[in-house]
Amino acid sequence: MHTLVFLSTRQVLQCQPAACQALPLLPRELFPLLFKVAFMDKKTVVLRELVHTWPFPLLSFQQLLQECAHCSRALLQERPSTESMQAVILGLTARLHTPETESGTQPLCRKHALRVLDMTGLLDDGVEQDPGTMSMWDCTAAVARTCIAQQQGVTAEPGLAPIPVEVRVDLRVNRASYAFLREALRSSVGSPLRLCCRDLRAEDLPMRNTVALLQLLDAGCLRRVDLRFNNLGLRGLSVIIPHVARFQHLASLRLHYVHGDSRQPSVDGEDNFRYFLAQMGRFTCLRELSMGSSLLSGRLDQLLSTLQSPLESLELAFCALLPEDLRFLARSPHAVHLKKLDLSGNDLSGNQLEPFQGLLRAAAATLLHLELTECQLADTQLLATLPVLTRCTSLRYLGLYGNPLSMAGLKELLRDSVVQAELRTVVHPFPVDCYEGLPWPPPASVLLEASINEEKFARVEAELHQLLLASGRAHVLWTTDIYGRLAADYFSL
């Protein structure tokens, strides 16, 4: 339910011109709620004026758009309205173009208070397009345009210099947007609107362009670098990694498709790998490392031994891990600190099963998120692992999609997981009982692509739901919808 203050605030904003005139008369303490209501209800005229006259040093989306005592709606969990985002940017532009000598609708001491606009933390839910909402790509472009326009529109008149504002954003860049974003970053240097990147995600970007962007970023702001679909290889990575290593506060590094064939190593490949390891040793604050789809067979010890501090999140999906890799990880200092572990796409059904169970024992006290998609785990392997898996009493998420499990195996998992009081989500596969003419053992490709018997699966869902109700766990989501579940971000754990 909404509080009386929330309902009154919503009523005040019904007439936007009158609300704007009333802003100087309202207590400062109401501004955070005014911002949330205006953002939620797309009261763009008021929203623009709120940013224009914001009375505090910090305007943070993460603080203002979360669930609060007045309204349980968490706007950060929704894609932001295009209208509301544009209003915020227009309000920022208005601040920068308002002469210092003008008081506007607010007292002068209020108008010049804003120093940091933090637009980070917005939902980034993939590629779905909705003209009424703004994706992270669109948000990046909008902020970049503002930076460029501000620099181009600067007219240095004595006594009218705008008060500088630092704008913190999460930047997304690909080949199409690279030149535009680079120009924005260049424009913000020495500009009253200073662009500060918290998380950088670069997709399908050539090596030289990636390096050029990294050189323009503020070393004190960046906490994550995420390089996707760039096919760097060890040679490309050896060029980029020293530019990444200069960010001493970096907490998350996500690299994908780093290929170096350990079965037929070349002299250059070994030199590049050793150089990469040496640079990894420079990170002092790294807590998350993702090396998805990188060939790390037999080399995990070399990679993890170079790190100065224990990791809390480790993603090794489709890395062709060997038993010795898992054994090393279980004995390493990282295991007892892990909150998130992703071993998807690694075959854990054979010689890897026992080392994997040892890894779970080591991580049981801290593990919150476990992803085991397409790990060739059948009922036999799952049942053998359950005594260890249920020791992970803090586990909130378990991903088992794409494994050849039967209904009997799923029911056993459901019954045994009753001791895991924190468990909220289980993404399970379609049981093998629901397929017709399934080869055995079934390849993951068959489980992902073959047709299922919808009638059988409906009965399975009903039975699982009844078991959850009977055990008093109706709040736990059991689903096969792997695409509808956003992967837990390390920083939100």
C-alpha positions as CSV (number, residue, x, y, z in Angstrom):
1,M,0.0,0.0,0.0
2,H,1.0,3.6,-0.6
3,T,1.5,6.0,2.3
4,L,-0.5,9.1,2.7
5,V,2.6,11.2,1.9
6,F,2.9,9.3,-1.4
7,L,-0.7,9.8,-2.3
8,S,-0.5,13.5,-1.5
9,T,2.7,13.9,-3.5
10,R,1.0,12.2,-6.5
11,Q,-1.9,14.6,-6.2
12,V,0.4,17.6,-6.0
13,L,1.9,16.6,-9.3
14,Q,-1.3,16.3,-11.2
15,C,-1.1,19.9,-12.3
16,Q,2.5,20.1,-13.5
17,P,2.7,23.9,-14.0
18,A,1.4,24.6,-10.5
19,A,3.7,21.9,-9.1
20,C,6.7,23.6,-10.7
21,Q,5.7,26.9,-9.2
22,A,5.3,25.3,-5.8
23,L,8.7,23.6,-5.7
24,P,10.5,26.6,-3.9
25,L,7.9,26.4,-1.1
26,L,8.3,22.6,-0.5
27,P,10.6,21.1,2.1
28,R,13.9,19.7,0.8
29,E,13.0,16.3,2.4
30,L,10.1,15.8,-0.1
31,F,12.4,16.1,-3.2
32,P,13.4,12.3,-3.3
33,L,9.8,11.2,-3.2
34,L,8.8,13.9,-5.7
35,F,11.4,12.6,-8.0
36,K,10.3,8.9,-7.7
37,V,6.6,9.8,-8.3
38,A,7.4,12.1,-11.2
39,F,9.6,9.4,-12.8
40,M,7.0,6.7,-12.3
41,D,4.1,8.8,-13.6
42,K,6.0,10.4,-16.4
43,K,5.4,13.9,-15.1
44,T,8.2,15.1,-17.4
45,V,7.7,18.8,-16.9
46,V,8.1,18.4,-13.1
47,L,10.9,15.9,-13.5
48,R,12.9,18.3,-15.7
49,E,12.5,21.1,-13.1
50,L,13.4,18.8,-10.2
51,V,16.7,17.9,-11.9
52,H,17.2,21.6,-12.8
53,T,16.8,22.7,-9.2
54,W,17.9,19.6,-7.3
55,P,18.9,20.7,-3.7
56,F,21.4,18.0,-2.8
57,P,25.0,17.2,-3.9
58,L,23.9,13.7,-5.2
59,L,21.0,12.6,-7.4
60,S,21.2,8.8,-7.5
61,F,18.8,6.6,-9.4
62,Q,19.8,3.7,-7.2
63,Q,18.7,5.5,-4.1
64,L,15.6,7.3,-5.5
65,L,14.1,4.5,-7.7
66,Q,14.2,1.6,-5.3
67,E,11.5,0.2,-3.1
68,C,10.9,2.6,-0.2
69,A,8.7,3.1,2.8
70,H,6.2,5.1,0.7
71,C,6.0,2.9,-2.4
72,S,6.9,-0.7,-2.8
73,R,7.5,-0.4,-6.5
74,A,11.2,-0.8,-7.4
75,L,11.6,1.1,-10.6
76,L,15.2,-0.2,-11.0
77,Q,13.7,-3.6,-11.8
78,E,11.9,-2.1,-14.8
79,R,13.2,-0.7,-18.0
80,P,13.1,3.1,-17.6
81,S,10.5,5.2,-19.5
82,T,12.0,7.0,-22.5
83,E,10.0,10.1,-21.6
84,S,11.3,10.2,-18.0
85,M,14.9,9.6,-19.0
86,Q,14.8,12.4,-21.6
87,A,13.3,14.7,-19.0
88,V,16.2,14.0,-16.6
89,I,18.7,14.7,-19.4
90,L,16.9,17.9,-20.3
91,G,16.9,19.0,-16.7
92,L,20.6,18.4,-16.5
93,T,21.2,20.4,-19.7
94,A,19.1,23.2,-18.3
95,R,21.3,23.4,-15.2
96,L,24.4,23.6,-17.3
97,H,23.0,26.4,-19.4
98,T,21.5,28.5,-16.6
99,P,23.8,31.4,-15.8
100,E,25.3,31.3,-12.3
101,T,23.7,34.7,-11.6
102,E,20.1,33.4,-12.2
103,S,18.2,31.9,-9.3
104,G,15.4,30.2,-11.4
105,T,12.5,28.7,-9.4
106,Q,14.7,27.7,-6.5
107,P,16.9,29.7,-4.1
108,L,20.5,30.1,-5.4
109,C,21.9,27.9,-2.6
110,R,19.7,25.0,-3.7
111,K,20.2,25.4,-7.4
112,H,24.0,24.9,-7.3
113,A,24.0,22.0,-4.9
114,L,24.1,19.2,-7.5
115,R,27.6,17.8,-8.1
116,V,26.9,14.1,-9.1
117,L,24.1,12.6,-11.2
118,D,24.3,8.8,-10.8
119,M,22.3,7.1,-13.5
120,T,23.8,3.7,-12.9
121,G,21.9,0.6,-11.9
122,L,19.2,0.7,-14.6
123,L,17.8,-2.6,-15.8
124,D,19.6,-4.1,-18.8
125,D,17.3,-6.9,-20.0
126,G,18.8,-7.9,-23.4
127,V,17.6,-7.0,-26.8
128,E,13.8,-6.7,-26.5
129,Q,12.7,-3.5,-28.1
130,D,9.9,-1.3,-26.6
131,P,9.5,2.2,-28.0
132,G,8.1,3.3,-24.6
133,T,11.2,2.4,-22.7
134,M,14.9,3.1,-22.9
135,S,17.5,0.3,-23.2
136,M,21.0,0.7,-21.9
137,W,22.2,1.2,-25.5
138,D,19.7,4.1,-25.9
139,C,20.7,5.6,-22.5
140,T,24.4,5.5,-23.4
141,A,23.6,7.3,-26.7
142,A,21.4,9.9,-25.0
143,V,24.1,10.8,-22.4
144,A,26.8,10.8,-25.1
145,R,24.8,13.3,-27.2
146,T,24.4,15.6,-24.2
147,C,28.1,15.6,-23.6
148,I,28.9,16.4,-27.2
149,A,26.2,19.1,-27.4
150,Q,27.4,20.7,-24.2
151,Q,31.0,20.9,-25.4
152,Q,30.0,22.3,-28.8
153,G,27.6,24.8,-27.2
154,V,30.1,26.2,-24.7
155,T,30.3,30.0,-24.9
156,A,32.9,31.1,-22.3
157,E,31.3,34.3,-20.9
158,P,32.9,35.7,-17.8
159,G,30.9,35.0,-14.7
160,L,28.5,32.7,-16.4
161,A,30.4,29.4,-16.2
162,P,28.2,26.5,-15.3
163,I,28.8,24.5,-12.2
164,P,30.5,21.2,-13.2
165,V,28.4,18.0,-12.8
166,E,29.8,14.5,-12.8
167,V,27.5,12.0,-14.6
168,R,28.0,8.4,-13.6
169,V,26.7,5.9,-16.2
170,D,27.1,2.3,-17.3
171,L,28.3,2.4,-20.9
172,R,27.5,-0.1,-23.7
173,V,29.4,0.1,-27.0
174,N,29.6,-1.8,-30.2
175,R,31.0,-1.2,-33.7
176,A,28.1,1.0,-34.7
177,S,28.3,3.3,-31.6
178,Y,32.1,3.3,-31.0
179,A,33.0,6.6,-32.8
180,F,30.0,8.4,-31.2
181,L,30.9,7.3,-27.7
182,R,34.6,8.0,-28.2
183,E,33.7,11.6,-29.2
184,A,31.5,11.9,-26.1
185,L,34.3,10.8,-23.8
186,R,36.7,13.2,-25.4
187,S,34.1,16.0,-25.2
188,S,33.6,15.5,-21.4
189,V,37.3,16.1,-20.7
190,G,37.5,19.6,-19.3
191,S,33.8,20.0,-19.8
192,P,31.3,21.1,-17.1
193,L,29.5,17.8,-17.8
194,R,32.1,15.1,-16.9
195,L,31.2,11.6,-18.0
196,C,32.3,8.9,-15.5
197,C,31.9,5.2,-16.5
198,R,31.1,2.7,-13.8
199,D,30.6,-0.4,-16.0
200,L,31.9,-0.7,-19.5
201,R,30.5,-3.4,-21.9
202,A,32.1,-3.6,-25.3
203,E,30.6,-6.0,-27.8
204,D,32.2,-7.1,-31.1
205,L,34.7,-4.3,-30.9
206,P,38.1,-4.4,-32.7
207,M,41.1,-4.5,-30.4
208,R,42.4,-1.0,-31.3
209,N,39.0,0.5,-30.6
210,T,38.8,-1.2,-27.3
211,V,42.2,0.2,-26.3
212,A,41.2,3.7,-27.4
213,L,38.1,3.7,-25.2
214,L,40.0,2.3,-22.2
215,Q,42.5,5.1,-22.5
216,L,39.7,7.7,-22.2
217,L,38.1,6.3,-19.1
218,D,38.7,7.6,-15.6
219,A,40.7,5.1,-13.6
220,G,39.0,6.1,-10.3
221,C,35.4,5.3,-11.5
222,L,35.5,2.0,-13.3
223,R,34.5,-1.1,-11.4
224,R,33.8,-3.5,-14.3
225,V,35.1,-4.3,-17.8
226,D,33.0,-6.7,-19.9
227,L,34.4,-7.6,-23.3
228,R,31.9,-9.8,-25.3
229,F,32.1,-11.5,-28.6
230,N,35.4,-9.8,-29.5
231,N,37.3,-13.1,-30.2
232,L,40.4,-11.5,-28.9
233,G,42.6,-14.6,-28.6
234,L,45.6,-14.6,-26.4
235,R,47.4,-12.2,-28.7
236,G,44.7,-9.6,-28.7
237,L,44.2,-10.1,-24.9
238,S,47.9,-9.5,-24.3
239,V,47.5,-6.1,-26.0
240,I,44.4,-5.0,-24.1
241,I,45.1,-6.4,-20.7
242,P,47.8,-3.8,-19.6
243,H,45.3,-1.0,-20.4
244,V,42.7,-2.8,-18.2
245,A,45.2,-3.4,-15.4
246,R,45.7,0.3,-14.8
247,F,42.2,0.4,-13.3
248,Q,43.3,-0.4,-9.8
249,H,39.8,-0.3,-8.3
250,L,38.4,-2.8,-10.9
251,A,36.3,-5.4,-9.1
252,S,34.9,-7.4,-12.1
253,L,36.6,-8.5,-15.3
254,R,34.5,-10.4,-17.9
255,L,36.4,-11.9,-20.9
256,H,35.0,-14.3,-23.4
257,Y,36.3,-16.5,-26.2
258,V,39.9,-16.3,-25.2
259,H,41.4,-19.1,-27.2
260,G,44.9,-20.6,-26.7
261,D,45.1,-24.3,-27.6
262,S,47.0,-25.9,-24.7
263,R,47.1,-29.2,-26.7
264,Q,49.3,-27.6,-29.4
265,P,50.8,-24.6,-27.8
266,S,53.0,-22.3,-29.8
267,V,55.9,-20.2,-28.5
268,D,54.0,-17.0,-29.2
269,G,50.9,-18.3,-27.5
270,E,52.9,-19.3,-24.4
271,D,54.5,-15.9,-24.3
272,N,51.2,-14.2,-24.6
273,F,49.7,-16.3,-21.9
274,R,52.5,-15.7,-19.5
275,Y,52.2,-11.9,-20.2
276,F,48.5,-12.1,-19.6
277,L,49.1,-13.9,-16.2
278,A,51.6,-11.3,-15.2
279,Q,49.1,-8.5,-15.9
280,M,46.4,-10.3,-14.0
281,G,48.7,-10.2,-10.9
282,R,48.4,-6.4,-10.9
283,F,44.8,-6.4,-9.9
284,T,44.3,-5.7,-6.2
285,C,40.5,-5.4,-5.9
286,L,39.3,-8.0,-8.4
287,R,36.4,-10.0,-6.9
288,E,34.7,-11.4,-10.1
289,L,36.3,-13.1,-13.0
290,S,34.4,-14.5,-16.0
291,M,36.3,-16.5,-18.7
292,G,33.4,-18.0,-20.6
293,S,34.1,-20.1,-23.7
294,S,37.8,-19.9,-23.2
295,L,40.0,-23.0,-23.4
296,L,41.5,-23.4,-20.0
297,S,42.0,-27.1,-19.8
298,G,44.8,-27.8,-17.3
299,R,45.6,-24.1,-16.9
300,L,43.2,-23.0,-14.2
301,D,45.9,-23.2,-11.5
302,Q,48.2,-20.8,-13.5
303,L,45.3,-18.3,-14.0
304,L,44.0,-18.2,-10.4
305,S,47.4,-18.4,-8.7
306,T,48.4,-15.0,-10.1
307,L,45.5,-13.2,-8.4
308,Q,46.3,-11.2,-5.3
309,S,42.9,-11.6,-3.6
310,P,40.3,-14.4,-3.4
311,L,37.5,-14.2,-5.9
312,E,33.8,-14.2,-4.9
313,S,32.4,-14.8,-8.3
314,L,33.9,-17.2,-10.9
315,E,32.3,-18.0,-14.2
316,L,34.0,-20.8,-16.2
317,A,31.2,-21.8,-18.6
318,F,32.3,-23.9,-21.6
319,C,36.0,-23.9,-20.6
320,A,36.7,-27.6,-21.1
321,L,37.8,-28.0,-17.5
322,L,39.7,-31.2,-16.5
323,P,39.5,-33.0,-13.1
324,E,42.8,-31.4,-12.0
325,D,41.3,-27.9,-12.7
326,L,38.4,-28.6,-10.3
327,R,40.7,-30.2,-7.7
328,F,42.9,-27.1,-7.7
329,L,40.0,-24.8,-7.4
330,A,38.6,-26.8,-4.4
331,R,42.0,-26.5,-2.6
332,S,42.5,-22.8,-3.5
333,P,41.8,-19.8,-1.3
334,H,39.0,-18.8,-3.8
335,A,36.7,-21.7,-3.0
336,V,35.9,-20.7,0.6
337,H,34.9,-17.2,-0.6
338,L,32.8,-18.0,-3.6
339,K,29.3,-16.5,-3.7
340,K,28.7,-17.3,-7.4
341,L,30.0,-20.2,-9.4
342,D,29.1,-21.0,-13.1
343,L,30.4,-24.3,-14.5
344,S,27.9,-24.5,-17.4
345,G,29.0,-26.5,-20.4
346,N,31.7,-28.5,-18.6
347,D,31.0,-32.3,-18.5
348,L,30.7,-33.2,-14.8
349,S,29.4,-36.7,-15.3
350,G,32.6,-38.7,-15.4
351,N,36.0,-38.2,-13.7
352,Q,35.0,-34.6,-13.0
353,L,32.2,-35.6,-10.6
354,E,34.3,-36.3,-7.5
355,P,36.4,-33.2,-7.9
356,F,33.2,-31.1,-8.4
357,Q,31.7,-32.5,-5.2
358,G,34.9,-31.6,-3.4
359,L,34.6,-28.0,-4.8
360,L,31.0,-27.8,-3.5
361,R,32.1,-29.0,0.0
362,A,34.7,-26.2,0.1
363,A,32.3,-23.5,-1.1
364,A,29.2,-24.7,0.8
365,A,29.4,-22.0,3.5
366,T,29.3,-19.0,1.1
367,L,27.7,-20.1,-2.1
368,L,24.6,-18.2,-3.1
369,H,24.3,-18.8,-6.9
370,L,25.2,-22.1,-8.7
371,E,24.9,-22.5,-12.5
372,L,25.2,-26.0,-13.9
373,T,23.5,-25.7,-17.3
374,E,24.4,-28.5,-19.8
375,C,26.8,-30.3,-17.5
376,Q,25.7,-33.9,-18.5
377,L,24.3,-34.5,-15.0
378,A,21.8,-37.4,-15.0
379,D,19.9,-38.8,-12.1
380,T,22.8,-41.0,-10.9
381,Q,25.2,-38.0,-10.7
382,L,22.6,-35.7,-9.2
383,L,21.7,-38.2,-6.4
384,A,25.3,-38.8,-5.6
385,T,25.8,-35.0,-5.3
386,L,22.7,-34.2,-3.3
387,P,24.3,-34.8,0.1
388,V,27.0,-32.2,-0.7
389,L,24.7,-29.9,-2.6
390,T,22.3,-29.6,0.4
391,R,25.2,-28.4,2.5
392,C,25.0,-25.2,0.6
393,T,22.4,-23.9,3.0
394,S,22.6,-20.3,1.8
395,L,22.0,-21.1,-1.8
396,R,19.4,-18.9,-3.5
397,Y,19.6,-20.0,-7.1
398,L,20.3,-23.3,-8.7
399,G,20.5,-23.7,-12.5
400,L,20.2,-27.2,-14.0
401,Y,18.8,-26.6,-17.4
402,G,19.9,-28.8,-20.2
403,N,20.8,-31.8,-18.0
404,P,19.3,-35.3,-18.7
405,L,17.3,-35.6,-15.4
406,S,14.1,-37.5,-15.0
407,M,11.0,-36.6,-13.0
408,A,12.2,-39.0,-10.3
409,G,15.5,-37.2,-10.0
410,L,13.8,-33.8,-9.9
411,K,11.4,-35.0,-7.1
412,E,14.4,-36.2,-5.1
413,L,16.0,-32.8,-5.5
414,L,12.9,-31.0,-4.5
415,R,12.5,-33.2,-1.3
416,D,16.1,-32.9,-0.3
417,S,16.3,-29.2,-0.9
418,V,13.8,-28.5,1.9
419,V,16.8,-27.8,4.2
420,Q,17.9,-25.0,1.9
421,A,15.7,-22.3,3.4
422,E,17.2,-19.5,1.3
423,L,16.5,-21.2,-2.0
424,R,14.3,-19.1,-4.2
425,T,14.8,-20.2,-7.8
426,V,15.5,-23.5,-9.5
427,V,15.8,-23.6,-13.3
428,H,15.4,-27.2,-14.1
429,P,15.4,-29.1,-17.5
430,F,12.4,-30.7,-19.2
431,P,12.5,-34.2,-17.7
432,V,13.7,-36.9,-20.0
433,D,10.4,-38.7,-19.3
434,C,8.7,-35.9,-21.4
435,Y,10.6,-36.7,-24.6
436,E,9.7,-39.3,-27.2
437,G,12.4,-41.6,-28.6
438,L,15.3,-39.9,-26.7
439,P,18.8,-41.4,-27.4
440,W,20.8,-42.3,-24.3
441,P,22.8,-40.7,-23.1
442,P,21.2,-37.7,-24.8
443,P,23.5,-34.9,-26.1
444,A,22.8,-31.5,-24.8
445,S,21.8,-30.3,-28.3
446,V,19.0,-32.9,-28.3
447,L,17.7,-31.8,-25.0
448,L,17.7,-28.2,-26.1
449,E,16.1,-28.7,-29.5
450,A,14.0,-31.8,-29.5
451,S,10.2,-31.6,-29.0
452,I,8.6,-32.6,-25.8
453,N,5.2,-34.1,-25.0
454,E,3.3,-31.1,-23.7
455,E,0.6,-33.2,-22.0
456,K,3.3,-35.1,-20.0
457,F,5.1,-32.0,-19.1
458,A,1.9,-30.3,-17.8
459,R,1.4,-33.3,-15.4
460,V,5.1,-32.9,-14.3
461,E,4.6,-29.2,-13.6
462,A,1.4,-29.9,-11.6
463,E,3.1,-32.6,-9.5
464,L,6.1,-30.4,-8.7
465,H,3.8,-27.6,-7.7
466,Q,1.9,-29.9,-5.4
467,L,5.1,-31.1,-3.8
468,L,6.2,-27.5,-3.2
469,L,2.8,-26.7,-1.6
470,A,3.0,-29.8,0.6
471,S,6.4,-28.8,1.8
472,G,5.4,-25.2,2.5
473,R,7.6,-23.8,-0.2
474,A,5.1,-22.2,-2.6
475,H,7.4,-19.2,-2.7
476,V,10.2,-21.1,-4.5
477,L,10.1,-20.8,-8.2
478,W,10.7,-24.0,-10.2
479,T,10.9,-23.2,-13.9
480,T,12.2,-24.3,-17.2
481,D,12.3,-20.7,-18.5
482,I,16.1,-20.2,-18.8
483,Y,15.7,-17.1,-21.0
484,G,13.2,-15.4,-18.7
485,R,15.6,-15.5,-15.7
486,L,18.1,-12.7,-15.6
487,A,21.5,-14.0,-14.4
488,A,22.2,-12.7,-10.9
489,D,24.8,-9.9,-11.1
490,Y,27.7,-10.3,-8.7
491,F,27.2,-6.8,-7.3
492,S,23.6,-7.6,-6.4
493,L,24.4,-10.7,-4.4
